[in-house]
């Protein structure tokens, strides 16, 4: 929603200020389709040249993320704490072998099925199940376990930021592409040097639209999109860190409720459930079990 408000503000205030100051939109509107085709086409073409198909596809999905916002909500964090509490409680009271059916077939697990949004996230499920597999193989050194999980999370995060870098590179190149379009407009103008001043003025104005459009798209549209996408990826990244924190606390042999409280304390503040809500949820889960 914020992106739509921002776009309306950018276009309204920039072009509104231009018209209120006496600027005429007819020259801009006449040149805009041609300059837009050159600048947009060159920018997208260069983007395709510079990136693999998978990165291009991921960047397209990134634009959708910018519109939708972060993947994980406050309810999803509460669900994650509940899921991890159930698994930590079973591990503490019945042992790792009791968790084996849930770890090896999470889609068929009655525990995981209660949390469909988590189950739909491939990396979250892999991170949880792989961590318990390490525990089953007696890989229970706290510091080594934390380092192994950190490496997996860093790898995933680095890959998620590749589209951000690609979009930012496009933003960096747009002003120069705008100059290319403007130079072509000047070349066209110079070939008509015998025309009256009013015609030449319109042609020069049209050429300058290219410079304007390149800078405008770079700093008012594409770069803000790259910045917002990076924010979203960072916010989503925090979700997986909670899995790490809870699991490391389990390896350190803390009780399940303490493990969950350690994870709860590291949830981003706007999405952090309060202590009493989590405690009530744990009592309900224990009674249901």
Number of C-alpha atoms within 10 A of each C-alpha: 9 11 16 10 9 14 13 12 13 15 13 12 13 12 15 13 12 13 12 10 9 8 13 12 12 11 17 20 12 13 20 17 11 15 26 17 12 17 26 18 13 18 20 13 11 14 18 14 11 14 15 11 11 10 20 20 12 18 23 13 12 24 17 12 17 22 15 13 20 16 14 17 15 15 12 17 21 19 19 23 25 21 19 23 25 18 21 26 18 17 17 14 10 11 13 18 12 13 19 15 12 17 23 13 11 18 15 12 15 11 17 22 14 13 15 13 14 19 18 13 10 9 15 17 17 14 17 19 19 15 21 23 17 13 17 15 9 9 14 18 12 15 11 12 18 18 13 13 22 15 11 13 20 12 11 14 17 11 12 21 18 17 25 24 15 20 24 18 19 21 25 17 17 25 22 17 23 30 21 19 26 25 16 16 21 18 13 14 21 14 9 13 11 10 12 9 10 8 14 16 14 17 20 18 18 25 28 21 26 30 22 18 23 27 21 19 18 23 15 15 16 19 20 19 23 25 15 20 26 20 16 19 21 15 16 18 19 16 21 21 17 23 20 22 20 26 28 25 21 22 18 14 14 17 14 24 18 15 23 28 18 18 24 24 15 15 18 15 11 8 15 16 18 12 11 9 10 20 15 11 16 21 11 11 15 12 8 7 8
